[in-house]
């Protein structure tokens, strides 16, 4: 079964090694095959990876798009170790991301990493503002 992708005007997505940009009108594509696909809303640029969990997401994204994902494992697990040491409450998220990575389910790992980033945001807000009353 083909994957249906609907694109807004000017929206971009990654298909395998290519970035595809939609023209000025809404488009619907049907894609068959095994190439990795990431919509613009799921793409994290290197310069936007400004927190530890975003850096982990970026590494998972690189694994998902890579021909040889295991080349990124060493740096990924180094980042994970640092995050667990600094914020043990993120361990359950990391465990789920790790399980997906170890079973080559990189897209699912990305989705779980997004949840981890949201939790990290709450931790960072708490650190800045303290507990809410």
N, CA, C and O atoms as a printed pandas DataFrame, in Angstrom:
     atom_number atom_name residue_name chain_id  residue_number  x_coord  y_coord  z_coord
0              1         N          UNK        A               1    0.844   -1.185    0.000
1              2        CA          UNK        A               1    0.000    0.000    0.000
2              3         C          UNK        A               1    0.887    1.245    0.000
3              4         O          UNK        A               1    1.891    1.299    0.710
4              5         N          UNK        A               2    0.524    2.205   -0.769
5              6        CA          UNK        A               2    1.297    3.436   -0.910
6              7         C          UNK        A               2    1.032    4.388    0.252
7              8         O          UNK        A               2   -0.064    4.421    0.812
8              9         N          UNK        A               3    2.057    5.160    0.599
9             10        CA          UNK        A               3    1.926    6.209    1.603
10            11         C          UNK        A               3    1.405    7.458    0.900
11            12         O          UNK        A               3    1.967    7.889   -0.108
12            13         N          UNK        A               4    0.333    8.037    1.431
13            14        CA          UNK        A               4   -0.228    9.263    0.861
14            15         C          UNK        A               4    0.336   10.449    1.634
15            16         O          UNK        A               4    0.223   10.510    2.858
16            17         N          UNK        A               5    0.938   11.383    0.920
17            18        CA          UNK        A               5    1.503   12.589    1.522
18            19         C          UNK        A               5    0.825   13.783    0.871
19            20         O          UNK        A               5    0.881   13.957   -0.346
20            21         N          UNK        A               6    0.185   14.602    1.696
21            22        CA          UNK        A               6   -0.425   15.834    1.190
22            23         C          UNK        A               6    0.433   17.001    1.626
23            24         O          UNK        A               6    0.738   17.155    2.809
24            25         N          UNK        A               7    0.816   17.814    0.670
25            26        CA          UNK        A               7    1.725   18.929    0.928
26            27         C          UNK        A               7    1.035   20.263    0.739
27            28         O          UNK        A               7    0.276   20.464   -0.209
28            29         N          UNK        A               8    1.312   21.165    1.658
29            30        CA          UNK        A               8    0.841   22.534    1.534
30            31         C          UNK        A               8    1.746   23.264    0.543
31            32         O          UNK        A               8    2.842   22.790    0.244
32            33         N          UNK        A               9    1.302   24.409    0.034
33            34        CA          UNK        A               9    2.170   25.183   -0.860
34            35         C          UNK        A               9    3.502   25.511   -0.176
35            36         O          UNK        A               9    3.522   26.021    0.944
36            37         N          UNK        A              10    4.598   25.218   -0.852
37            38        CA          UNK        A              10    5.932   25.528   -0.343
38            39         C          UNK        A              10    6.462   24.546    0.689
39            40         O          UNK        A              10    7.605   24.677    1.127
40            41         N          UNK        A              11    5.646   23.551    1.094
41            42        CA          UNK        A              11    6.095   22.596    2.110
42            43         C          UNK        A              11    7.179   21.684    1.535
43            44         O          UNK        A              11    7.175   21.343    0.352
44            45         N          UNK        A              12    8.114   21.300    2.424
45            46        CA          UNK        A              12    9.217   20.436    2.004
46            47         C          UNK        A              12    9.151   19.115    2.758
47            48         O          UNK        A              12    8.543   19.013    3.824
48            49         N          UNK        A              13    9.786   18.117    2.180
49            50        CA          UNK        A              13    9.975   16.856    2.892
50            51         C          UNK        A              13   11.219   16.171    2.356
51            52         O          UNK        A              13   11.685   16.459    1.254
52            53         N          UNK        A              14   11.742   15.265    3.156
53            54        CA          UNK        A              14   12.914   14.495    2.758
54            55         C          UNK        A              14   12.425   13.134    2.293
55            56         O          UNK        A              14   11.632   12.476    2.967
56            57         N          UNK        A              15   12.905   12.730    1.148
57            58        CA          UNK        A              15   12.631   11.404    0.606
58            59         C          UNK        A              15   13.976   10.775    0.285
59            60         O          UNK        A              15   14.626   11.135   -0.697
60            61         N          UNK        A              16   14.387    9.833    1.123
61            62        CA          UNK        A              16   15.708    9.231    0.949
62            63         C          UNK        A              16   16.794   10.270    1.166
63            64         O          UNK        A              16   16.904   10.850    2.246
64            65         N          UNK        A              17   17.593   10.501    0.135
65            66        CA          UNK        A              17   18.690   11.475    0.213
66            67         C          UNK        A              17   18.299   12.835   -0.363
67            68         O          UNK        A              17   19.144   13.723   -0.470
68            69         N          UNK        A              18   17.041   13.008   -0.731
69            70        CA          UNK        A              18   16.623   14.212   -1.442
70            71         C          UNK        A              18   15.647   15.048   -0.626
71            72         O          UNK        A              18   14.809   14.519    0.104
72            73         N          UNK        A              19   15.773   16.366   -0.765
73            74        CA          UNK        A              19   14.789   17.286   -0.198
74            75         C          UNK        A              19   13.876   17.705   -1.344
75            76         O          UNK        A              19   14.342   18.179   -2.380
76            77         N          UNK        A              20   12.587   17.528   -1.148
77            78        CA          UNK        A              20   11.607   17.854   -2.175
78            79         C          UNK        A              20   10.760   19.005   -1.661
79            80         O          UNK        A              20   10.264   18.970   -0.535
80            81         N          UNK        A              21   10.598   20.033   -2.498
81            82        CA          UNK        A              21    9.824   21.215   -2.137
82            83         C          UNK        A              21    8.615   21.315   -3.055
83            84         O          UNK        A              21    8.738   21.254   -4.278
84            85         N          UNK        A              22    7.451   21.471   -2.448
85            86        CA          UNK        A              22    6.218   21.630   -3.205
86            87         C          UNK        A              22    6.176   23.015   -3.838
87            88         O          UNK        A              22    6.769   23.964   -3.325
88            89         N          UNK        A              23    5.475   23.117   -4.948
89            90        CA          UNK        A              23    5.307   24.397   -5.639
90            91         C          UNK        A              23    4.266   25.246   -4.909
91            92         O          UNK        A              23    4.129   25.132   -3.691
92            93         N          UNK        A              24    3.552   26.067   -5.609
93            94        CA          UNK        A              24    2.649   27.051   -5.008
94            95         C          UNK        A              24    1.233   26.542   -4.768
95            96         O          UNK        A              24    0.372   27.311   -4.340
96            97         N          UNK        A              25    0.975   25.280   -5.030
97            98        CA          UNK        A              25   -0.370   24.769   -4.794
98            99         C          UNK        A              25   -0.317   23.476   -3.994
99           100         O          UNK        A              25    0.706   22.793   -3.940
100          101         N          UNK        A              26   -1.429   23.168   -3.386
101          102        CA          UNK        A              26   -1.538   21.945   -2.588
102          103         C          UNK        A              26   -1.321   20.744   -3.510
103          104         O          UNK        A              26   -1.782   20.731   -4.652
104          105         N          UNK        A              27   -0.604   19.724   -2.989
105          106        CA          UNK        A              27   -0.275   18.556   -3.793
106          107         C          UNK        A              27   -0.505   17.284   -2.985
107          108         O          UNK        A              27   -0.311   17.267   -1.770
108          109         N          UNK        A              28   -0.911   16.239   -3.656
109          110        CA          UNK        A              28   -1.048   14.925   -3.021
110          111         C          UNK        A              28   -0.152   13.956   -3.788
111          112         O          UNK        A              28   -0.246   13.831   -5.009
112          113         N          UNK        A              29    0.717   13.275   -3.046
113          114        CA          UNK        A              29    1.611   12.283   -3.639
114          115         C          UNK        A              29    1.333   10.920   -3.027
115          116         O          UNK        A              29    0.963   10.815   -1.857
116          117         N          UNK        A              30    1.513    9.888   -3.821
117          118        CA          UNK        A              30    1.430    8.515   -3.329
118          119         C          UNK        A              30    2.811    7.907   -3.534
119          120         O          UNK        A              30    3.305    7.831   -4.659
120          121         N          UNK        A              31    3.430    7.475   -2.439
121          122        CA          UNK        A              31    4.804    7.006   -2.486
122          123         C          UNK        A              31    4.847    5.533   -2.099
123          124         O          UNK        A              31    4.331    5.131   -1.056
124          125         N          UNK        A              32    5.468    4.746   -2.957
125          126        CA          UNK        A              32    5.654    3.328   -2.675
126          127         C          UNK        A              32    7.147    3.057   -2.583
127          128         O          UNK        A              32    7.940    3.651   -3.313
128          129         N          UNK        A              33    7.524    2.166   -1.691
129          130        CA          UNK        A              33    8.928    1.803   -1.543
130          131         C          UNK        A              33    9.367    1.899   -0.100
131          132         O          UNK        A              33    8.552    2.109    0.799
132          133         N          UNK        A              34   10.643    1.745    0.112
133          134        CA          UNK        A              34   11.193    1.692    1.466
134          135         C          UNK        A              34   12.088    2.865    1.820
135          136         O          UNK        A              34   12.752    2.823    2.856
136          137         N          UNK        A              35   12.134    3.892    1.018
137          138        CA          UNK        A              35   12.975    5.048    1.316
138          139         C          UNK        A              35   12.445    5.790    2.542
139          140         O          UNK        A              35   11.232    5.919    2.705
140          141         N          UNK        A              36   13.333    6.276    3.400
141          142        CA          UNK        A              36   12.865    7.056    4.549
142          143         C          UNK        A              36   12.236    8.372    4.088
143          144         O          UNK        A              36   12.713    9.022    3.158
144          145         N          UNK        A              37   11.158    8.737    4.765
145          146        CA          UNK        A              37   10.432    9.965    4.437
146          147         C          UNK        A              37   10.232   10.755    5.721
147          148         O          UNK        A              37    9.790   10.209    6.731
148          149         N          UNK        A              38   10.560   12.045    5.679
149          150        CA          UNK        A              38   10.325   12.937    6.818
150          151         C          UNK        A              38    9.667   14.208    6.315
151          152         O          UNK        A              38   10.190   14.881    5.427
152          153         N          UNK        A              39    8.523   14.529    6.885
153          154        CA          UNK        A              39    7.861   15.792    6.554
154          155         C          UNK        A              39    8.598   16.939    7.232
155          156         O          UNK        A              39    9.325   16.742    8.206
156          157         N          UNK        A              40    8.402   18.117    6.709
157          158        CA          UNK        A              40    9.081   19.302    7.229
158          159         C          UNK        A              40    8.852   19.483    8.725
159          160         O          UNK        A              40    9.776   19.872    9.439
160          161         N          UNK        A              41    7.647   19.210    9.216
161          162        CA          UNK        A              41    7.340   19.403   10.636
162          163         C          UNK        A              41    8.132   18.449   11.529
163          164         O          UNK        A              41    8.276   18.707   12.724
164          165         N          UNK        A              42    8.646   17.356   10.973
165          166        CA          UNK        A              42    9.411   16.384   11.750
166          167         C          UNK        A              42   10.919   16.544   11.594
167          168         O          UNK        A              42   11.686   15.851   12.263
168          169         N          UNK        A              43   11.346   17.438   10.731
169          170        CA          UNK        A              43   12.775   17.632   10.467
170          171         C          UNK        A              43   13.349   18.620   11.475
171          172         O          UNK        A              43   12.814   19.712   11.666
172          173         N          UNK        A              44   14.436   18.226   12.112
173          174        CA          UNK        A              44   15.157   19.119   13.019
174          175         C          UNK        A              44   16.486   19.476   12.373
175          176         O          UNK        A              44   17.288   18.597   12.057
176          177         N          UNK        A              45   16.716   20.764   12.179
177          178        CA          UNK        A              45   17.980   21.214   11.605
178          179         C          UNK        A              45   19.046   21.240   12.692
179          180         O          UNK        A              45   18.738   21.440   13.867
180          181         N          UNK        A              46   20.274   21.041   12.306
181          182        CA          UNK        A              46   21.391   20.996   13.243
182          183         C          UNK        A              46   21.427   22.241   14.124
183          184         O          UNK        A              46   21.640   22.134   15.332
184          185         N          UNK        A              47   21.223   23.406   13.543
185          186        CA          UNK        A              47   21.305   24.655   14.311
186          187         C          UNK        A              47   20.148   24.807   15.301
187          188         O          UNK        A              47   20.218   25.641   16.205
188          189         N          UNK        A              48   19.089   24.015   15.144
189          190        CA          UNK        A              48   17.958   24.080   16.071
190          191         C          UNK        A              48   18.049   23.054   17.200
191          192         O          UNK        A              48   17.197   23.036   18.088
192          193         N          UNK        A              49   19.060   22.214   17.172
193          194        CA          UNK        A              49   19.256   21.204   18.225
194          195         C          UNK        A              49   19.989   21.871   19.392
195          196         O          UNK        A              49   21.187   21.670   19.590
196          197         N          UNK        A              50   19.242   22.666   20.156
197          198        CA          UNK        A              50   19.844   23.510   21.191
198          199         C          UNK        A              50   19.617   23.011   22.612
199          200         O          UNK        A              50   19.911   23.726   23.570
200          201         N          UNK        A              51   19.101   21.800   22.760
201          202        CA          UNK        A              51   18.953   21.189   24.086
202          203         C          UNK        A              51   19.457   19.747   23.984
203          204         O          UNK        A              51   19.557   19.208   22.882
204          205         N          UNK        A              52   19.770   19.124   25.104
205          206        CA          UNK        A              52   20.259   17.738   25.043
206          207         C          UNK        A              52   19.286   16.771   24.362
207          208         O          UNK        A              52   19.714   15.929   23.572
208          209         N          UNK        A              53   18.000   16.876   24.648
209          210        CA          UNK        A              53   17.038   15.954   24.026
210          211         C          UNK        A              53   16.854   16.240   22.535
211          212         O          UNK        A              53   16.606   15.321   21.753
212          213         N          UNK        A              54   16.972   17.489   22.144
213          214        CA          UNK        A              54   16.908   17.803   20.714
214          215         C          UNK        A              54   18.129   17.235   19.995
215          216         O          UNK        A              54   18.034   16.816   18.841
216          217         N          UNK        A              55   19.261   17.222   20.666
217          218        CA          UNK        A              55   20.460   16.616   20.062
218          219         C          UNK        A              55   20.263   15.112   19.895
219          220         O          UNK        A              55   20.704   14.532   18.903
220          221         N          UNK        A              56   19.606   14.486   20.859
221          222        CA          UNK        A              56   19.288   13.061   20.731
222          223         C          UNK        A              56   18.331   12.846   19.556
223          224         O          UNK        A              56   18.524   11.927   18.761
224          225         N          UNK        A              57   17.305   13.686   19.443
225          226        CA          UNK        A              57   16.370   13.593   18.321
226          227         C          UNK        A              57   17.129   13.713   16.999
227          228         O          UNK        A              57   16.887   12.949   16.065
228          229         N          UNK        A              58   18.047   14.677   16.930
229          230        CA          UNK        A              58   18.823   14.875   15.712
230          231         C          UNK        A              58   19.612   13.614   15.359
231          232         O          UNK        A              58   19.687   13.234   14.190
232          233         N          UNK        A              59   20.199   12.967   16.365
233          234        CA          UNK        A              59   20.950   11.736   16.110
234          235         C          UNK        A              59   20.026   10.631   15.603
235          236         O          UNK        A              59   20.390    9.889   14.691
236          237         N          UNK        A              60   18.835   10.519   16.187
237          238        CA          UNK        A              60   17.879    9.502   15.728
238          239         C          UNK        A              60   17.441    9.821   14.299
239          240         O          UNK        A              60   17.283    8.918   13.477
240          241         N          UNK        A              61   17.246   11.093   14.009
241          242        CA          UNK        A              61   16.886   11.511   12.655
242          243         C          UNK        A              61   17.982   11.114   11.676
243          244         O          UNK        A              61   17.700   10.619   10.585
244          245         N          UNK        A              62   19.225   11.332   12.068
245          246        CA          UNK        A              62   20.345   10.969   11.206
246          247         C          UNK        A              62   20.391    9.451   10.988
247          248         O          UNK        A              62   20.682    8.988    9.885
248          249         N          UNK        A              63   20.101    8.683   12.046
249          250        CA          UNK        A              63   20.057    7.223   11.901
250          251         C          UNK        A              63   18.952    6.821   10.927
251          252         O          UNK        A              63   19.157    5.972   10.059
252          253         N          UNK        A              64   17.776    7.440   11.079
253          254        CA          UNK        A              64   16.625    7.114   10.235
254          255         C          UNK        A              64   16.939    7.354    8.758
255          256         O          UNK        A              64   16.539    6.571    7.895
256          257         N          UNK        A              65   17.650    8.431    8.478
257          258        CA          UNK        A              65   17.929    8.798    7.094
258          259         C          UNK        A              65   19.185    8.138    6.526
259          260         O          UNK        A              65   19.393    8.157    5.312
260          261         N          UNK        A              66   20.022    7.557    7.381
261          262        CA          UNK        A              66   21.323    7.032    6.960
262          263         C          UNK        A              66   21.214    5.662    6.291
263          264         O          UNK        A              66   20.319    4.868    6.583
264          265         N          UNK        A              67   22.159    5.418    5.384
265          266        CA          UNK        A              67   22.284    4.088    4.787
266          267         C          UNK        A              67   22.880    3.107    5.798
267          268         O          UNK        A              67   22.601    1.908    5.757
268          269         N          UNK        A              68   23.705    3.635    6.704
269          270        CA          UNK        A              68   24.349    2.815    7.741
270          271         C          UNK        A              68   24.078    3.464    9.101
271          272         O          UNK        A              68   24.951    4.148    9.634
272          273         N          UNK        A              69   22.890    3.263    9.668
273          274        CA          UNK        A              69   22.507    3.955   10.904
274          275         C          UNK        A              69   23.428    3.679   12.087
275          276         O          UNK        A              69   23.594    4.537   12.953
276          277         N          UNK        A              70   24.020    2.507   12.132
277          278        CA          UNK        A              70   24.857    2.142   13.281
278          279         C          UNK        A              70   26.092    3.035   13.413
279          280         O          UNK        A              70   26.708    3.078   14.478
280          281         N          UNK        A              71   26.458    3.741   12.357
281          282        CA          UNK        A              71   27.584    4.679   12.422
282          283         C          UNK        A              71   27.315    5.823   13.399
283          284         O          UNK        A              71   28.250    6.474   13.866
284          285         N          UNK        A              72   26.059    6.066   13.705
285          286        CA          UNK        A              72   25.682    7.155   14.602
286          287         C          UNK        A              72   25.443    6.680   16.034
287          288         O          UNK        A              72   25.207    7.497   16.924
288          289         N          UNK        A              73   25.500    5.372   16.263
289          290        CA          UNK        A              73   25.157    4.838   17.580
290          291         C          UNK        A              73   26.088    5.327   18.683
291          292         O          UNK        A              73   25.618    5.653   19.773
292          293         N          UNK        A              74   27.395    5.387   18.433
293          294        CA          UNK        A              74   28.336    5.777   19.496
294          295         C          UNK        A              74   28.021    7.167   20.034
295          296         O          UNK        A              74   27.932    7.352   21.247
296          297         N          UNK        A              75   27.850    8.143   19.151
297          298        CA          UNK        A              75   27.539    9.502   19.603
298          299         C          UNK        A              75   26.163    9.551   20.265
299          300         O          UNK        A              75   25.979   10.241   21.268
300          301         N          UNK        A              76   25.203    8.823   19.707
301          302        CA          UNK        A              76   23.866    8.774   20.292
302          303         C          UNK        A              76   23.945    8.280   21.740
303          304         O          UNK        A              76   23.405    8.923   22.640
304          305         N          UNK        A              77   24.609    7.150   21.971
305          306        CA          UNK        A              77   24.648    6.584   23.317
306          307         C          UNK        A              77   25.471    7.454   24.278
307          308         O          UNK        A              77   25.235    7.438   25.487
308          309         N          UNK        A              78   26.428    8.205   23.745
309          310        CA          UNK        A              78   27.158    9.172   24.579
310          311         C          UNK        A              78   26.202   10.283   25.043
311          312         O          UNK        A              78   26.200   10.651   26.217
312          313         N          UNK        A              79   25.403   10.807   24.129
313          314        CA          UNK        A              79   24.426   11.847   24.475
314          315         C          UNK        A              79   23.402   11.318   25.475
315          316         O          UNK        A              79   23.036   12.011   26.424
316          317         N          UNK        A              80   22.946   10.093   25.257
317          318        CA          UNK        A              80   21.964    9.474   26.140
318          319         C          UNK        A              80   22.517    9.350   27.556
319          320         O          UNK        A              80   21.817    9.637   28.528
320          321         N          UNK        A              81   23.762    8.927   27.671
321          322        CA          UNK        A              81   24.388    8.811   28.988
322          323         C          UNK        A              81   24.426   10.139   29.718
323          324         O          UNK        A              81   24.166   10.205   30.919
324          325         N          UNK        A              82   24.751   11.198   28.988
325          326        CA          UNK        A              82   24.786   12.535   29.591
326          327         C          UNK        A              82   23.400   12.972   30.059
327          328         O          UNK        A              82   23.266   13.557   31.134
328          329         N          UNK        A              83   22.375   12.696   29.266
329          330        CA          UNK        A              83   21.012   13.109   29.620
330          331         C          UNK        A              83   20.521   12.343   30.841
331          332         O          UNK        A              83   19.927   12.932   31.744
332          333         N          UNK        A              84   20.762   11.048   30.875
333          334        CA          UNK        A              84   20.320   10.246   32.022
334          335         C          UNK        A              84   21.009   10.720   33.303
335          336         O          UNK        A              84   20.382   10.765   34.361
336          337         N          UNK        A              85   22.285   11.071   33.214
337          338        CA          UNK        A              85   23.015   11.568   34.391
338          339         C          UNK        A              85   22.440   12.897   34.877
339          340         O          UNK        A              85   22.366   13.144   36.080
340          341         N          UNK        A              86   22.032   13.752   33.935
341          342        CA          UNK        A              86   21.538   15.082   34.298
342          343         C          UNK        A              86   20.057   15.090   34.670
343          344         O          UNK        A              86   19.629   15.874   35.517
344          345         N          UNK        A              87   19.271   14.208   34.027
345          346        CA          UNK        A              87   17.817   14.216   34.244
346          347         C          UNK        A              87   17.297   12.780   34.238
347          348         O          UNK        A              87   16.782   12.308   33.225
348          349         N          UNK        A              88   17.433   12.085   35.372
349          350        CA          UNK        A              88   16.990   10.681   35.441
350          351         C          UNK        A              88   15.512   10.482   35.105
351          352         O          UNK        A              88   15.115    9.380   34.724
352          353         N          UNK        A              89   14.695   11.520   35.239
353          354        CA          UNK        A              89   13.265   11.365   34.931
354          355         C          UNK        A              89   13.021   11.107   33.439
355          356         O          UNK        A              89   11.916   10.732   33.047
356          357         N          UNK        A              90   14.038   11.304   32.619
357          358        CA          UNK        A              90   13.900   11.054   31.185
358          359         C          UNK        A              90   14.234    9.610   30.810
359          360         O          UNK        A              90   14.125    9.231   29.644
360          361         N          UNK        A              91   14.638    8.808   31.790
361          362        CA          UNK        A              91   15.079    7.439   31.514
362          363         C          UNK        A              91   14.009    6.603   30.823
363          364         O          UNK        A              91   14.328    5.849   29.904
364          365         N          UNK        A              92   12.769    6.712   31.230
365          366        CA          UNK        A              92   11.722    5.891   30.601
366          367         C          UNK        A              92   11.547    6.254   29.123
367          368         O          UNK        A              92   11.310    5.377   28.292
368          369         N          UNK        A              93   11.662    7.541   28.797
369          370        CA          UNK        A              93   11.589    7.951   27.393
370          371         C          UNK        A              93   12.763    7.366   26.616
371          372         O          UNK        A              93   12.594    6.812   25.530
372          373         N          UNK        A              94   13.949    7.499   27.190
373          374        CA          UNK        A              94   15.155    7.006   26.531
374          375         C          UNK        A              94   15.082    5.495   26.342
375          376         O          UNK        A              94   15.491    4.980   25.301
376          377         N          UNK        A              95   14.567    4.786   27.335
377          378        CA          UNK        A              95   14.416    3.332   27.195
378          379         C          UNK        A              95   13.542    2.987   25.993
379          380         O          UNK        A              95   13.854    2.067   25.236
380          381         N          UNK        A              96   12.456    3.720   25.820
381          382        CA          UNK        A              96   11.555    3.451   24.683
382          383         C          UNK        A              96   12.231    3.801   23.350
383          384         O          UNK        A              96   12.092    3.070   22.369
384          385         N          UNK        A              97   12.957    4.915   23.322
385          386        CA          UNK        A              97   13.695    5.276   22.105
386          387         C          UNK        A              97   14.722    4.190   21.799
387          388         O          UNK        A              97   14.836    3.745   20.657
388          389         N          UNK        A              98   15.466    3.765   22.815
389          390        CA          UNK        A              98   16.484    2.727   22.626
390          391         C          UNK        A              98   15.878    1.439   22.075
391          392         O          UNK        A              98   16.437    0.829   21.163
392          393         N          UNK        A              99   14.740    1.025   22.626
393          394        CA          UNK        A              99   14.097   -0.207   22.151
394          395         C          UNK        A              99   13.747   -0.112   20.670
395          396         O          UNK        A              99   13.915   -1.079   19.927
396          397         N          UNK        A             100   13.267    1.037   20.246
397          398        CA          UNK        A             100   12.945    1.220   18.825
398          399         C          UNK        A             100   14.212    1.194   17.974
399          400         O          UNK        A             100   14.230    0.595   16.899
400          401         N          UNK        A             101   15.270    1.844   18.456
401          402        CA          UNK        A             101   16.527    1.854   17.708
402          403         C          UNK        A             101   17.084    0.439   17.575
403          404         O          UNK        A             101   17.528    0.038   16.499
404          405         N          UNK        A             102   17.060   -0.306   18.663
405          406        CA          UNK        A             102   17.631   -1.654   18.643
406          407         C          UNK        A             102   16.835   -2.627   17.767
407          408         O          UNK        A             102   17.341   -3.684   17.390
408          409         N          UNK        A             103   15.592   -2.267   17.449
409          410        CA          UNK        A             103   14.790   -3.097   16.542
410          411         C          UNK        A             103   14.670   -2.449   15.156
411          412         O          UNK        A             103   13.820   -2.839   14.355
412          413         N          UNK        A             104   15.519   -1.466   14.884
413          414        CA          UNK        A             104   15.552   -0.758   13.593
414          415         C          UNK        A             104   14.238   -0.051   13.266
415          416         O          UNK        A             104   13.910    0.126   12.093
416          417         N          UNK        A             105   13.492    0.351   14.275
417          418        CA          UNK        A             105   12.243    1.096   14.087
418          419         C          UNK        A             105   12.540    2.583   14.335
419          420         O          UNK        A             105   12.058    3.174   15.301
420          421         N          UNK        A             106   13.327    3.159   13.457
421          422        CA          UNK        A             106   13.820    4.524   13.670
422          423         C          UNK        A             106   12.726    5.574   13.618
423          424         O          UNK        A             106   12.795    6.562   14.349
424          425         N          UNK        A             107   11.718    5.390   12.775
425          426        CA          UNK        A             107   10.634    6.376   12.723
426          427         C          UNK        A             107    9.869    6.393   14.044
427          428         O          UNK        A             107    9.512    7.462   14.539
428          429         N          UNK        A             108    9.617    5.219   14.616
429          430        CA          UNK        A             108    8.960    5.152   15.918
430          431         C          UNK        A             108    9.849    5.780   16.989
431          432         O          UNK        A             108    9.351    6.419   17.916
432          433         N          UNK        A             109   11.153    5.600   16.863
433          434        CA          UNK        A             109   12.093    6.220   17.805
434          435         C          UNK        A             109   12.000    7.741   17.721
435          436         O          UNK        A             109   12.078    8.423   18.743
436          437         N          UNK        A             110   11.835    8.273   16.518
437          438        CA          UNK        A             110   11.676    9.725   16.358
438          439         C          UNK        A             110   10.427   10.223   17.069
439          440         O          UNK        A             110   10.460   11.249   17.748
440          441         N          UNK        A             111    9.335    9.502   16.914
441          442        CA          UNK        A             111    8.082    9.906   17.559
442          443         C          UNK        A             111    8.237    9.902   19.076
443          444         O          UNK        A             111    7.757   10.813   19.751
444          445         N          UNK        A             112    8.899    8.892   19.611
445          446        CA          UNK        A             112    9.130    8.820   21.055
446          447         C          UNK        A             112   10.074    9.936   21.505
447          448         O          UNK        A             112    9.899   10.504   22.582
448          449         N          UNK        A             113   11.066   10.244   20.685
449          450        CA          UNK        A             113   12.004   11.325   21.018
450          451         C          UNK        A             113   11.280   12.671   21.060
451          452         O          UNK        A             113   11.663   13.545   21.837
452          453         N          UNK        A             114   10.252   12.852   20.249
453          454        CA          UNK        A             114    9.458   14.094   20.308
454          455         C          UNK        A             114    8.766   14.230   21.657
455          456         O          UNK        A             114    8.694   15.322   22.220
456          457         N          UNK        A             115    8.259   13.115   22.170
457          458        CA          UNK        A             115    7.638   13.141   23.497
458          459         C          UNK        A             115    8.671   13.484   24.566
459          460         O          UNK        A             115    8.375   14.202   25.521
460          461         N          UNK        A             116    9.872   12.970   24.396
461          462        CA          UNK        A             116   10.952   13.250   25.338
462          463         C          UNK        A             116   11.307   14.742   25.309
463          464         O          UNK        A             116   11.569   15.335   26.356
464          465         N          UNK        A             117   11.316   15.336   24.142
465          466        CA          UNK        A             117   11.603   16.775   24.023
466          467         C          UNK        A             117   10.533   17.584   24.748
467          468         O          UNK        A             117   10.845   18.576   25.406
468          469         N          UNK        A             118    9.279   17.169   24.632
469          470        CA          UNK        A             118    8.196   17.874   25.329
470          471         C          UNK        A             118    8.392   17.787   26.844
471          472         O          UNK        A             118    8.199   18.776   27.551
472          473         N          UNK        A             119    8.770   16.621   27.340
473          474        CA          UNK        A             119    9.028   16.463   28.784
474          475         C          UNK        A             119   10.231   17.308   29.203
475          476         O          UNK        A             119   10.217   17.938   30.261
476          477         N          UNK        A             120   11.254   17.316   28.381
477          478        CA          UNK        A             120   12.426   18.143   28.660
478          479         C          UNK        A             120   12.025   19.615   28.755
479          480         O          UNK        A             120   12.527   20.337   29.616
480          481         N          UNK        A             121   11.136   20.059   27.890
481          482        CA          UNK        A             121   10.664   21.445   27.930
482          483         C          UNK        A             121   10.022   21.775   29.259
483          484         O          UNK        A             121   10.232   22.858   29.806
484          485         N          UNK        A             122    9.237   20.843   29.784
485          486        CA          UNK        A             122    8.610   21.052   31.096
486          487         C          UNK        A             122    9.680   21.150   32.184
487          488         O          UNK        A             122    9.585   21.983   33.085
488          489         N          UNK        A             123   10.697   20.293   32.092
489          490        CA          UNK        A             123   11.783   20.344   33.085
490          491         C          UNK        A             123   12.534   21.673   33.018
491          492         O          UNK        A             123   12.867   22.265   34.045
492          493         N          UNK        A             124   12.790   22.126   31.807
493          494        CA          UNK        A             124   13.502   23.391   31.647
494          495         C          UNK        A             124   12.671   24.567   32.141
495          496         O          UNK        A             124   13.202   25.487   32.765
496          497         N          UNK        A             125   11.363   24.541   31.864
497          498        CA          UNK        A             125   10.474   25.596   32.375
498          499         C          UNK        A             125   10.460   25.602   33.902
499          500         O          UNK        A             125   10.494   26.659   34.532
500          501         N          UNK        A             126   10.412   24.424   34.475
501          502        CA          UNK        A             126   10.414   24.294   35.942
502          503         C          UNK        A             126   11.730   24.857   36.518
503          504         O          UNK        A             126   11.730   25.544   37.539
504          505         N          UNK        A             127   12.835   24.552   35.844
505          506        CA          UNK        A             127   14.142   25.034   36.305
506          507         C          UNK        A             127   14.221   26.565   36.235
507          508         O          UNK        A             127   14.855   27.190   37.085
508          509         N          UNK        A             128   13.591   27.159   35.243
509          510        CA          UNK        A             128   13.625   28.608   35.070
510          511         C          UNK        A             128   12.705   29.323   36.055
511          512         O          UNK        A             128   13.078   30.335   36.648
512          513         N          UNK        A             129   11.500   28.785   36.221
513          514        CA          UNK        A             129   10.464   29.484   36.971
514          515         C          UNK        A             129   10.217   28.914   38.361
515          516         O          UNK        A             129    9.608   29.584   39.195
516          517         N          UNK        A             130   10.665   27.717   38.625
517          518        CA          UNK        A             130   10.366   27.071   39.895
518          519         C          UNK        A             130    8.977   26.468   39.832
519          520         O          UNK        A             130    8.296   26.573   38.812
520          521         N          UNK        A             131    8.555   25.836   40.920
521          522        CA          UNK        A             131    7.229   25.181   40.914
522          523         C          UNK        A             131    6.125   26.208   40.822
523          524         O          UNK        A             131    6.217   27.296   41.391
524          525         N          UNK        A             132    5.062   25.844   40.087
525          526        CA          UNK        A             132    3.907   26.740   40.014
526          527         C          UNK        A             132    3.018   26.511   41.226
527          528         O          UNK        A             132    2.891   25.388   41.713
528          529         N          UNK        A             133    2.423   27.556   41.695
529          530        CA          UNK        A             133    1.595   27.480   42.898
530          531         C          UNK        A             133    0.158   27.285   42.535
531          532         O          UNK        A             133   -0.696   27.198   43.417
